[in-house]
Amino acid sequence: MRALLRALPSIVRTITGLAVDPVLPRAAKIALAAAVLYLVSPVDLIPDFIPVLGYLDDVLIAAIVVDGMLNFVNRGLVLKYWPGSPESLERVARSARVLAAWVPRRLKVRIFSGSC
């Protein structure tokens, strides 16, 4: 969870780049743009001023998006926008995979493939 929390600025930067990339399906772009808006918004489900729990919703959203992004978007395209090394992305991916395990795969497929 700490790896994801530390990587939030890099995740937001990567998602922002992917959201405007012409290769990504429209539904994935919308999901990524919504995630960025939620992550940078001061309004959260759990207010950030609550110690530990305040960032929990941000970390969970980031984990779901990173896990989905890495499973359904070409890794080379993700690395194009990732500001760190491929190894740092892999560390974040491992953390995201653990936290996003409870999200049904069919939901991720639906979001990132663009099918309705």
Backbone as numpy.savetxt, mean C-alpha at the origin, in Angstrom:
# Nx Ny Nz CAx CAy CAz Cx Cy Cz
5.64 -4.67 11.76 4.82 -3.48 11.76 5.69 -2.22 11.76
6.81 -2.27 12.45 7.71 -1.11 12.47 8.27 -0.81 11.09
8.59 -1.86 10.35 9.12 -1.67 8.99 8.12 -0.91 8.13
6.85 -1.27 8.26 5.82 -0.57 7.48 5.64 0.86 7.94
5.69 1.08 9.23 5.52 2.43 9.77 6.66 3.33 9.29
7.88 2.81 9.34 9.03 3.59 8.86 8.99 3.83 7.35
8.38 2.89 6.64 8.35 2.98 5.18 7.14 3.75 4.64
6.28 4.25 5.50 5.08 4.95 5.02 5.38 6.05 4.00
6.37 6.92 4.22 6.65 7.94 3.20 7.05 7.33 1.84
7.83 6.28 1.86 8.22 5.61 0.61 7.03 4.92 -0.05
6.16 4.35 0.78 4.97 3.69 0.26 4.06 4.71 -0.42
3.86 5.84 0.24 3.01 6.90 -0.34 3.60 7.39 -1.66
4.91 7.58 -1.70 5.58 8.03 -2.94 5.40 7.00 -4.05
5.56 5.74 -3.74 5.43 4.68 -4.73 3.99 4.58 -5.23
3.05 4.61 -4.31 1.64 4.52 -4.69 1.25 5.71 -5.56
1.74 6.89 -5.21 1.43 8.09 -6.00 1.95 7.94 -7.43
3.16 7.44 -7.57 3.72 7.23 -8.91 2.94 6.19 -9.70
2.57 5.09 -9.04 1.81 4.05 -9.72 0.42 4.52 -10.10
-0.18 5.37 -9.26 -1.55 5.83 -9.53 -1.65 6.65 -10.81
-0.55 7.25 -11.22 -0.58 8.04 -12.46 0.07 7.31 -13.63
0.58 6.12 -13.42 1.23 5.37 -14.48 0.18 4.84 -15.47
0.40 5.01 -16.78 -0.60 4.59 -17.77 -0.78 3.07 -17.90
0.14 2.29 -17.37 0.08 0.83 -17.52 -0.94 0.20 -16.58
-1.14 0.78 -15.42 -2.01 0.21 -14.39 -3.49 0.31 -14.78
-4.28 -0.73 -14.49 -5.72 -0.66 -14.74 -6.37 0.46 -13.92
-7.46 0.98 -14.43 -8.14 2.11 -13.79 -8.58 1.78 -12.36
-9.11 0.59 -12.13 -9.57 0.22 -10.79 -8.41 0.21 -9.79
-7.26 -0.28 -10.22 -6.09 -0.28 -9.34 -5.64 1.14 -9.05
-5.70 2.00 -10.05 -5.33 3.40 -9.84 -6.25 4.07 -8.82
-7.53 3.79 -8.93 -8.49 4.36 -7.99 -8.21 3.86 -6.57
-7.95 2.57 -6.44 -7.65 2.00 -5.11 -6.38 2.62 -4.54
-5.36 2.77 -5.36 -4.10 3.35 -4.90 -4.28 4.83 -4.53
-5.02 5.56 -5.34 -5.25 6.98 -5.04 -6.04 7.13 -3.74
-7.03 6.29 -3.53 -7.81 6.33 -2.29 -6.92 6.02 -1.09
-6.00 5.07 -1.25 -5.09 4.72 -0.16 -4.18 5.89 0.18
-3.64 6.55 -0.84 -2.78 7.71 -0.60 -3.55 8.80 0.13
-4.75 9.09 -0.34 -5.57 10.12 0.31 -5.83 9.77 1.77
-6.11 8.51 2.05 -6.36 8.10 3.42 -5.09 8.23 4.27
-3.96 7.80 3.71 -2.71 7.82 4.47 -2.23 9.23 4.79
-2.45 10.17 3.89 -1.98 11.54 4.13 -3.04 12.40 4.82
-4.26 11.91 4.90 -5.35 12.67 5.51 -5.19 12.71 7.04
-5.50 13.85 7.64 -5.45 13.92 9.10 -6.64 13.22 9.75
-7.67 12.89 8.96 -8.85 12.22 9.49 -8.65 10.72 9.34
-8.71 9.99 10.43 -8.50 8.55 10.44 -9.62 7.87 11.21
-9.74 6.56 11.01 -10.68 5.79 11.82 -10.28 5.82 13.29
-8.98 5.71 13.52 -8.43 5.81 14.87 -7.53 7.04 14.88
-7.86 8.07 15.67 -7.06 9.31 15.67 -5.59 9.04 16.00
-4.70 9.74 15.28 -3.26 9.52 15.43 -2.71 9.93 16.79
-3.43 10.76 17.54 -2.92 11.18 18.85 -3.03 10.09 19.90
-3.74 8.99 19.60 -3.82 7.87 20.54 -2.54 7.05 20.38
-1.75 6.92 21.44 -0.47 6.20 21.33 -0.65 4.78 20.77
0.21 4.38 19.91 0.29 3.08 19.25 -0.92 2.81 18.36
-2.11 2.82 18.91 -3.31 2.51 18.14 -3.59 3.54 17.06
-3.15 4.77 17.27 -3.42 5.84 16.32 -2.86 5.58 14.94
-1.75 4.91 14.87 -1.13 4.61 13.57 -1.50 3.23 13.05
-2.23 2.47 13.84 -2.57 1.12 13.46 -3.40 1.07 12.17
-4.39 1.94 12.04 -5.20 1.93 10.82 -4.37 2.31 9.60
-3.45 3.27 9.75 -2.58 3.64 8.63 -1.68 2.47 8.22
-1.14 1.79 9.20 -0.25 0.66 8.91 -1.02 -0.47 8.24
-2.24 -0.74 8.70 -3.03 -1.82 8.09 -3.42 -1.49 6.65
-3.82 -0.26 6.40 -4.14 0.15 5.02 -2.89 0.03 4.15
-1.77 0.51 4.66 -0.51 0.41 3.90 -0.16 -1.05 3.63
-0.34 -1.92 4.61 -0.02 -3.34 4.43 -0.89 -3.97 3.35
-2.17 -3.67 3.37 -3.09 -4.23 2.37 -2.71 -3.75 0.98
-2.42 -2.47 0.86 -2.08 -1.91 -0.44 -0.73 -2.44 -0.94
0.26 -2.49 -0.07 1.58 -2.99 -0.47 1.50 -4.46 -0.87
0.80 -5.26 -0.08 0.66 -6.68 -0.40 -0.06 -6.86 -1.74
-1.15 -6.15 -1.92 -1.87 -6.24 -3.19 -1.06 -5.74 -4.36
-0.39 -4.62 -4.14 0.43 -4.02 -5.19 1.53 -4.98 -5.64
2.17 -5.63 -4.69 3.28 -6.52 -5.04 2.81 -7.85 -5.61
1.58 -8.23 -5.34 1.05 -9.47 -5.89 0.41 -9.29 -7.26
-0.06 -8.09 -7.56 -0.83 -7.90 -8.79 -0.25 -6.88 -9.76
0.81 -6.21 -9.37 1.45 -5.22 -10.25 2.86 -5.73 -10.56
3.29 -5.55 -11.79 4.62 -5.98 -12.20 5.68 -5.40 -11.26
6.55 -6.24 -10.74 7.56 -5.83 -9.76 8.48 -4.75 -10.33
8.81 -4.84 -11.60 9.66 -3.83 -12.24 9.00 -2.45 -12.23
7.69 -2.43 -12.43 6.96 -1.17 -12.39 6.95 -0.59 -10.97
6.79 -1.45 -9.99 6.81 -0.99 -8.59 8.20 -0.44 -8.26
9.24 -1.14 -8.66 10.61 -0.69 -8.39 10.93 0.63 -9.09
10.26 0.90 -10.20 10.46 2.16 -10.91 10.12 3.35 -10.01
9.13 3.19 -9.15 8.69 4.28 -8.28 9.16 4.13 -6.84
9.69 2.98 -6.46 10.15 2.76 -5.09 11.45 3.54 -4.87
11.50 4.44 -3.87 12.70 5.27 -3.69 13.89 4.55 -3.06
13.66 3.37 -2.51 14.74 2.64 -1.86 15.29 1.53 -2.74
16.00 0.62 -2.12 16.60 -0.51 -2.82 15.57 -1.63 -2.96
15.82 -2.57 -3.88 14.93 -3.73 -3.98 14.88 -4.53 -2.67
15.99 -4.56 -1.94 16.02 -5.27 -0.66 15.10 -4.60 0.37
15.09 -3.27 0.38 14.22 -2.58 1.33 12.75 -2.80 0.98
12.44 -2.88 -0.31 11.07 -3.18 -0.73 10.70 -4.59 -0.28
11.62 -5.51 -0.38 11.34 -6.89 0.03 11.09 -6.98 1.54
11.82 -6.21 2.33 11.58 -6.19 3.79 10.17 -5.66 4.09
9.79 -4.60 3.42 8.46 -4.03 3.60 7.40 -5.03 3.12
7.68 -5.72 2.03 6.74 -6.71 1.48 6.50 -7.85 2.47
7.54 -8.31 3.14 7.38 -9.38 4.13 6.48 -8.93 5.28
6.69 -7.72 5.76 5.86 -7.20 6.84 4.41 -7.04 6.38
4.24 -6.52 5.17 2.90 -6.31 4.63 2.16 -7.63 4.46
2.86 -8.64 4.00 2.26 -9.96 3.77 1.68 -10.52 5.07
2.41 -10.36 6.16 1.94 -10.86 7.45 0.69 -10.12 7.90
0.69 -8.80 7.79 -0.45 -8.01 8.26 -1.66 -8.11 7.34
-1.44 -8.31 6.06 -2.55 -8.34 5.10 -3.08 -9.76 4.88
-2.59 -10.71 5.62 -3.00 -12.11 5.41 -4.49 -12.32 5.65
-5.11 -11.51 6.48 -6.53 -11.68 6.80 -7.46 -11.14 5.72
-6.93 -10.39 4.74 -7.77 -9.85 3.66 -7.97 -10.94 2.61
-9.23 -11.22 2.25 -9.48 -12.27 1.26 -8.79 -11.98 -0.07
-8.18 -12.99 -0.63 -7.45 -12.84 -1.89 -8.38 -12.35 -3.00
-9.62 -12.82 -3.01 -10.53 -12.41 -4.08 -10.80 -10.90 -4.04
-10.76 -10.32 -2.85 -10.93 -8.87 -2.74 -9.74 -8.15 -3.36
-8.53 -8.63 -3.06 -7.33 -8.03 -3.66 -7.33 -8.18 -5.18
-7.74 -9.35 -5.66 -7.81 -9.58 -7.10 -8.80 -8.60 -7.72
-9.91 -8.43 -7.08 -10.95 -7.53 -7.62 -10.44 -6.09 -7.68
-9.77 -5.66 -6.64 -9.26 -4.28 -6.59 -8.17 -4.05 -7.63
-7.21 -4.95 -7.68 -6.03 -4.70 -8.51 -6.14 -5.20 -9.94
-7.11 -6.03 -10.25 -7.23 -6.48 -11.64 -8.18 -5.60 -12.45
-9.01 -4.84 -11.76 -9.93 -3.94 -12.46 -11.24 -4.59 -12.83
-11.46 -5.84 -12.42 -12.74 -6.47 -12.73 -13.76 -6.12 -11.65
-15.00 -6.03 -12.06 -16.07 -5.65 -11.11 -17.04 -6.76 -10.91
